[in-house]
Amino acid sequence: MDQLQSIRAFVTVAREGGFRRAATRLRVSTAMASRLVDALETRLGARLLQRSTCHQSLTEIGELYLTRVERILGAIDEIDGRFVAMGSKPEGALRIAAPVAFGLSQLSALLDRFVNRFPDVRPTVTLTDAHVDLTSEDIDVAFLTDGMPVTGVHALHTLASYESVRVAAPGYVAAHGGAAASGDWPDLAAVRLDLPATGGVDAAAFRSDATPGGSQGVGHLEMARRLAVAGLGAAVLPAYLVDADLAAGALVRVAPVRPLAPVTLKLAHARTAHLPAAARAFVEFAGTAFRPAS
């Protein structure tokens, strides 16, 4: 029997926990799935699965073998998908998810350049700071920033690392004792979302801390930026969101009250093998559009 087919059958049985479910996923009969694994065990001269009437479990050798062949199958699927896509023209729907602030400030310019290069692609964008499930929501690619809950990820690409900066409007600085007094100012809370825990992700991790005494609760980073520009307080925001405001003088940098961590931007997709040509083209396009992470 075909060795690669036998390996795929073994991996699927191990991950599905039984021959019947594995056979359904592989679109073969249960007897065929069993014969494929038998052939692999015969070739290796080792038992990979402990079989019972209702369940199959991995032997010690089976666990070691599974760890290694899964990486090999993943590499094969990646290569196959890449060469299939090379012969396909990027076209059709491209479903993208992105954080609200990033999408509003950065994504339109990126999509404009992408569609100019691939005019037959039709992007649709979902802007959300909530949990994203790439598989169930049928999302091709998703931009993620630190702490964003996401499931269904097959691959994750780091695109860029942005400085976090504390900013305020010049009028606010002048009215509150100047920059030297900035340590006493309350910060606007950048994100205050009451999200249910999904897939084991703690929703509290999705709230940013506000300095004690802060009175403004805002919906997302873009709203925090607007409140800061309006002179309602200081805010800690990613540099990409306020670069234009700093250049225009609408905001100025002020000293942070504690060290600020950078914001990492990543791109995720749910599957590699048979990834639509439009999605694959966008992954590669985005990878070259952003500066490397520092």
Kinemage of the C-alpha trace (Angstrom):
@kinemage 1
@onewidth
@group {chain A} dominant
@subgroup {mainchain}
@vectorlist {calphas} color= white
{ca met a 1} P 0.000 0.000 0.000
{ca asp a 2} L 1.032 3.611 -0.495
{ca gln a 3} L 3.292 4.626 2.386
{ca leu a 4} L 2.167 8.256 2.503
{ca gln a 5} L -1.483 7.196 2.496
{ca ser a 6} L -0.770 4.788 5.363
{ca ile a 7} L 0.953 7.539 7.358
{ca arg a 8} L -1.995 9.883 6.816
{ca ala a 9} L -4.368 7.170 7.955
{ca phe a 10} L -2.343 6.584 11.134
{ca val a 11} L -2.177 10.304 11.966
{ca thr a 12} L -5.911 10.712 11.386
{ca val a 13} L -6.785 7.689 13.539
{ca ala a 14} L -4.547 9.012 16.318
{ca arg a 15} L -6.097 12.477 16.207
{ca glu a 16} L -9.705 11.323 15.768
{ca gly a 17} L -9.431 8.650 18.455
{ca gly a 18} L -10.816 5.810 16.371
{ca phe a 19} L -10.967 4.160 12.962
{ca arg a 20} L -14.590 5.013 12.228
{ca arg a 21} L -14.194 8.780 12.620
{ca ala a 22} L -10.863 8.657 10.830
{ca ala a 23} L -12.390 6.742 7.932
{ca thr a 24} L -15.130 9.361 7.607
{ca arg a 25} L -12.561 12.161 7.480
{ca leu a 26} L -10.389 10.252 4.994
{ca arg a 27} L -13.427 9.256 2.918
{ca val a 28} L -12.552 5.568 2.966
{ca ser a 29} L -14.175 2.559 4.601
{ca thr a 30} L -13.342 1.679 8.190
{ca ala a 31} L -11.816 -1.588 6.952
{ca met a 32} L -9.568 0.305 4.528
{ca ala a 33} L -8.382 2.672 7.276
{ca ser a 34} L -7.538 -0.331 9.433
{ca arg a 35} L -5.640 -2.038 6.593
{ca leu a 36} L -3.622 1.116 5.921
{ca val a 37} L -2.486 1.327 9.543
{ca asp a 38} L -1.799 -2.425 9.623
{ca ala a 39} L 0.402 -2.066 6.558
{ca leu a 40} L 2.342 0.769 8.177
{ca glu a 41} L 2.898 -1.224 11.369
{ca thr a 42} L 4.044 -4.221 9.331
{ca arg a 43} L 6.497 -2.074 7.395
{ca leu a 44} L 7.898 -0.555 10.601
{ca gly a 45} L 7.892 -3.824 12.513
{ca ala a 46} L 6.324 -2.061 15.493
{ca arg a 47} L 2.913 -1.636 17.068
{ca leu a 48} L 1.758 1.990 16.867
{ca leu a 49} L -1.756 1.655 18.271
{ca gln a 50} L -3.263 -0.341 21.103
{ca arg a 51} L -6.644 -1.477 19.841
{ca ser a 52} L -9.763 -2.242 21.868
{ca thr a 53} L -13.384 -2.715 20.898
{ca cys a 54} L -14.282 0.938 21.530
{ca his a 55} L -11.044 2.925 21.532
{ca gln a 56} L -7.533 3.093 20.138
{ca ser a 57} L -4.588 4.562 22.037
{ca leu a 58} L -1.013 5.250 21.035
{ca thr a 59} L 1.830 3.067 22.150
{ca glu a 60} L 5.047 4.729 23.286
{ca ile a 61} L 6.542 4.146 19.831
{ca gly a 62} L 3.330 5.428 18.274
{ca glu a 63} L 3.583 8.710 20.198
{ca leu a 64} L 7.158 9.265 19.027
{ca tyr a 65} L 6.310 8.365 15.449
{ca leu a 66} L 3.240 10.635 15.437
{ca thr a 67} L 5.264 13.639 16.587
{ca arg a 68} L 7.711 13.248 13.722
{ca val a 69} L 5.383 12.359 10.854
{ca glu a 70} L 2.930 15.168 11.647
{ca arg a 71} L 5.692 17.687 10.955
{ca ile a 72} L 6.553 15.898 7.717
{ca leu a 73} L 2.928 15.832 6.545
{ca gly a 74} L 2.576 19.505 7.383
{ca ala a 75} L 5.622 20.327 5.262
{ca ile a 76} L 4.298 18.227 2.372
{ca asp a 77} L 0.896 19.969 2.535
{ca glu a 78} L 2.625 23.350 2.596
{ca ile a 79} L 4.680 22.518 -0.495
{ca asp a 80} L 1.703 21.022 -2.345
{ca gly a 81} L -0.482 24.006 -1.551
{ca arg a 82} L 2.186 26.473 -2.621
{ca phe a 83} L 2.706 24.834 -6.012
{ca val a 84} L -1.018 24.413 -6.595
{ca ala a 85} L -1.452 28.116 -5.886
{ca met a 86} L 1.360 28.989 -8.302
{ca gly a 87} L -0.796 27.644 -11.093
{ca ser a 88} L -3.901 29.477 -9.886
{ca lys a 89} L -4.814 33.077 -10.520
{ca pro a 90} L -5.769 35.014 -7.357
{ca glu a 91} L -9.446 35.791 -7.725
{ca gly a 92} L -12.770 35.605 -5.953
{ca ala a 93} L -13.654 36.289 -2.337
{ca leu a 94} L -11.027 37.055 0.295
{ca arg a 95} L -12.399 37.103 3.848
{ca ile a 96} L -10.285 39.136 6.279
{ca ala a 97} L -10.688 39.823 10.005
{ca ala a 98} L -8.784 42.586 11.788
{ca pro a 99} L -8.799 44.513 15.078
{ca val a 100} L -10.970 47.629 14.886
{ca ala a 101} L -8.259 50.264 15.378
{ca phe a 102} L -5.779 48.588 13.060
{ca gly a 103} L -8.415 48.052 10.404
{ca leu a 104} L -9.600 51.664 10.471
{ca ser a 105} L -6.107 53.165 10.422
{ca gln a 106} L -4.037 50.782 8.307
{ca leu a 107} L -6.011 48.188 6.378
{ca ser a 108} L -7.676 50.304 3.684
{ca ala a 109} L -4.366 51.490 2.239
{ca leu a 110} L -2.982 47.944 2.260
{ca leu a 111} L -6.083 46.552 0.526
{ca asp a 112} L -6.012 49.340 -2.032
{ca arg a 113} L -2.491 48.320 -3.078
{ca phe a 114} L -3.380 44.628 -3.011
{ca val a 115} L -6.504 44.984 -5.156
{ca asn a 116} L -4.603 47.213 -7.568
{ca arg a 117} L -2.200 44.314 -8.045
{ca phe a 118} L -4.876 41.589 -8.027
{ca pro a 119} L -8.023 43.241 -9.448
{ca asp a 120} L -10.039 40.012 -9.588
{ca val a 121} L -9.943 39.559 -5.804
{ca arg a 122} L -12.979 40.773 -3.821
{ca pro a 123} L -12.012 41.449 -0.199
{ca thr a 124} L -14.588 41.514 2.582
{ca val a 125} L -13.463 42.763 5.974
{ca thr a 126} L -14.733 42.059 9.483
{ca leu a 127} L -13.464 44.490 12.110
{ca thr a 128} L -13.654 43.015 15.592
{ca asp a 129} L -11.793 43.066 18.887
{ca ala a 130} L -13.671 39.957 20.021
{ca his a 131} L -12.760 36.292 19.755
{ca val a 132} L -12.215 35.088 16.175
{ca asp a 133} L -12.667 31.481 15.050
{ca leu a 134} L -11.136 31.245 11.601
{ca thr a 135} L -12.743 27.893 10.846
{ca ser a 136} L -16.337 28.350 12.001
{ca glu a 137} L -16.513 31.957 10.767
{ca asp a 138} L -14.990 31.002 7.404
{ca ile a 139} L -12.232 33.614 7.681
{ca asp a 140} L -9.320 33.221 5.254
{ca val a 141} L -6.818 35.434 7.087
{ca ala a 142} L -6.900 37.413 10.325
{ca phe a 143} L -4.690 40.188 11.619
{ca leu a 144} L -4.014 39.823 15.341
{ca thr a 145} L -2.439 41.996 17.989
{ca asp a 146} L -1.181 40.910 21.398
{ca gly a 147} L -3.793 39.217 23.557
{ca met a 148} L -6.442 38.771 20.861
{ca pro a 149} L -8.257 35.454 21.370
{ca val a 150} L -8.357 33.322 18.224
{ca thr a 151} L -8.967 29.663 17.399
{ca gly a 152} L -8.683 27.542 14.267
{ca val a 153} L -5.175 28.827 13.503
{ca his a 154} L -2.974 26.657 11.283
{ca ala a 155} L -0.124 29.116 10.811
{ca leu a 156} L 0.871 32.403 12.404
{ca his a 157} L 3.167 34.944 10.735
{ca thr a 158} L 4.733 37.842 12.656
{ca leu a 159} L 4.488 40.960 10.509
{ca ala a 160} L 5.719 43.856 12.633
{ca ser a 161} L 6.453 45.115 16.114
{ca tyr a 162} L 5.275 48.634 16.945
{ca glu a 163} L 6.390 50.898 19.748
{ca ser a 164} L 3.787 51.726 22.380
{ca val a 165} L 3.656 55.436 23.208
{ca arg a 166} L 1.896 57.563 25.803
{ca val a 167} L 0.351 60.644 24.228
{ca ala a 168} L -1.851 63.590 25.060
{ca ala a 169} L -3.151 66.702 23.347
{ca pro a 170} L -0.953 69.833 23.758
{ca gly a 171} L -3.888 71.668 25.344
{ca tyr a 172} L -4.344 68.917 27.912
{ca val a 173} L -0.637 69.002 28.768
{ca ala a 174} L -0.696 72.769 29.230
{ca ala a 175} L -3.851 72.698 31.341
{ca his a 176} L -2.599 69.988 33.684
{ca gly a 177} L 0.740 71.281 34.839
{ca gly a 178} L 2.895 70.600 31.801
{ca ala a 179} L 4.794 67.474 30.818
{ca ala a 180} L 6.590 67.337 34.172
{ca ala a 181} L 3.279 66.517 35.867
{ca ser a 182} L 2.345 63.721 33.473
{ca gly a 183} L 2.982 61.017 36.052
{ca asp a 184} L -0.078 62.197 37.984
{ca trp a 185} L -2.484 62.094 35.042
{ca pro a 186} L -5.030 59.281 34.657
{ca asp a 187} L -4.787 57.328 31.434
{ca leu a 188} L -7.792 56.668 29.264
{ca ala a 189} L -8.629 52.962 29.327
{ca ala a 190} L -7.834 51.785 25.813
{ca val a 191} L -10.108 48.730 25.738
{ca arg a 192} L -12.935 47.794 28.070
{ca leu a 193} L -14.794 44.857 26.533
{ca asp a 194} L -16.922 42.509 28.579
{ca leu a 195} L -16.434 39.308 26.592
{ca pro a 196} L -17.526 35.806 27.584
{ca ala a 197} L -14.668 33.352 27.887
{ca thr a 198} L -14.475 31.360 24.646
{ca gly a 199} L -12.407 28.259 24.087
{ca gly a 200} L -10.696 28.645 27.436
{ca val a 201} L -9.577 32.220 26.753
{ca asp a 202} L -9.913 34.486 29.763
{ca ala a 203} L -11.948 37.521 28.741
{ca ala a 204} L -10.262 39.618 31.411
{ca ala a 205} L -7.051 39.385 29.425
{ca phe a 206} L -8.766 41.503 26.823
{ca arg a 207} L -9.126 44.545 29.085
{ca ser a 208} L -6.354 47.080 29.399
{ca asp a 209} L -5.634 48.589 32.784
{ca ala a 210} L -6.596 52.160 33.470
{ca thr a 211} L -4.623 54.277 35.895
{ca pro a 212} L -6.576 54.549 39.173
{ca gly a 213} L -8.787 57.597 39.078
{ca gly a 214} L -9.443 57.411 35.359
{ca ser a 215} L -13.048 58.200 34.562
{ca gln a 216} L -13.318 57.535 30.838
{ca gly a 217} L -14.309 54.055 29.642
{ca val a 218} L -13.923 53.653 25.878
{ca gly a 219} L -14.803 51.001 23.315
{ca his a 220} L -11.529 50.484 21.476
{ca leu a 221} L -8.142 51.967 20.662
{ca glu a 222} L -9.433 54.297 17.950
{ca met a 223} L -11.895 55.809 20.418
{ca ala a 224} L -9.076 56.253 22.938
{ca arg a 225} L -7.084 58.096 20.272
{ca arg a 226} L -10.004 60.399 19.507
{ca leu a 227} L -10.584 61.172 23.179
{ca ala a 228} L -6.890 61.960 23.574
{ca val a 229} L -6.949 64.273 20.537
{ca ala a 230} L -10.025 65.962 22.023
{ca gly a 231} L -8.043 66.738 25.183
{ca leu a 232} L -9.813 64.365 27.558
{ca gly a 233} L -6.707 62.655 28.888
{ca ala a 234} L -3.508 60.787 28.152
{ca ala a 235} L -3.553 57.410 26.388
{ca val a 236} L -1.130 54.576 25.758
{ca leu a 237} L -1.459 53.561 22.102
{ca pro a 238} L 0.510 51.768 19.385
{ca ala a 239} L 2.700 54.140 17.372
{ca tyr a 240} L 1.025 53.224 14.066
{ca leu a 241} L -2.228 54.681 15.371
{ca val a 242} L -0.841 58.082 16.390
{ca asp a 243} L 2.098 58.718 14.041
{ca ala a 244} L 0.018 61.092 11.899
{ca asp a 245} L -1.334 62.933 14.957
{ca leu a 246} L 2.177 63.367 16.365
{ca ala a 247} L 3.436 64.675 13.014
{ca ala a 248} L 0.517 67.128 12.793
{ca gly a 249} L 0.935 68.316 16.378
{ca ala a 250} L -2.503 67.096 17.445
{ca leu a 251} L -0.798 64.891 20.030
{ca val a 252} L 2.553 64.995 21.819
{ca arg a 253} L 4.497 62.310 23.589
{ca val a 254} L 4.471 62.298 27.374
{ca ala a 255} L 6.446 60.156 29.784
{ca pro a 256} L 4.860 56.797 30.603
{ca val a 257} L 4.176 55.957 34.220
{ca arg a 258} L 5.642 52.478 33.706
{ca pro a 259} L 7.643 50.691 30.972
{ca leu a 260} L 5.561 50.045 27.869
{ca ala a 261} L 5.638 46.783 25.943
{ca pro a 262} L 5.644 46.884 22.133
{ca val a 263} L 2.592 45.793 20.151
{ca thr a 264} L 3.156 42.789 17.897
{ca leu a 265} L 1.119 42.441 14.711
{ca lys a 266} L 0.574 38.917 13.364
{ca leu a 267} L -1.314 37.329 10.482
{ca ala a 268} L -3.072 33.990 10.914
{ca his a 269} L -4.751 31.607 8.513
{ca ala a 270} L -6.663 28.416 9.156
{ca arg a 271} L -5.244 26.024 6.604
{ca thr a 272} L -2.237 25.622 4.367
{ca ala a 273} L -3.099 22.822 1.963
{ca his a 274} L -5.445 24.143 -0.715
{ca leu a 275} L -5.423 27.658 0.716
{ca pro a 276} L -7.274 29.738 -1.903
{ca ala a 277} L -4.973 31.516 -4.310
{ca ala a 278} L -6.367 34.894 -3.225
{ca ala a 279} L -5.606 34.197 0.434
{ca arg a 280} L -2.135 32.857 -0.315
{ca ala a 281} L -1.364 35.903 -2.432
{ca phe a 282} L -2.522 38.181 0.387
{ca val a 283} L -0.380 36.374 2.991
{ca glu a 284} L 2.690 36.835 0.826
{ca phe a 285} L 1.748 40.432 -0.030
{ca ala a 286} L 1.253 41.369 3.622
{ca gly a 287} L 4.536 39.717 4.551
{ca thr a 288} L 6.434 42.075 2.266
{ca ala a 289} L 4.347 45.153 3.098
{ca phe a 290} L 5.265 45.346 6.779
{ca arg a 291} L 8.648 45.909 8.259
{ca pro a 292} L 10.193 42.918 10.072
{ca ala a 293} L 9.492 42.568 13.760
{ca ser a 294} L 12.205 44.040 15.948
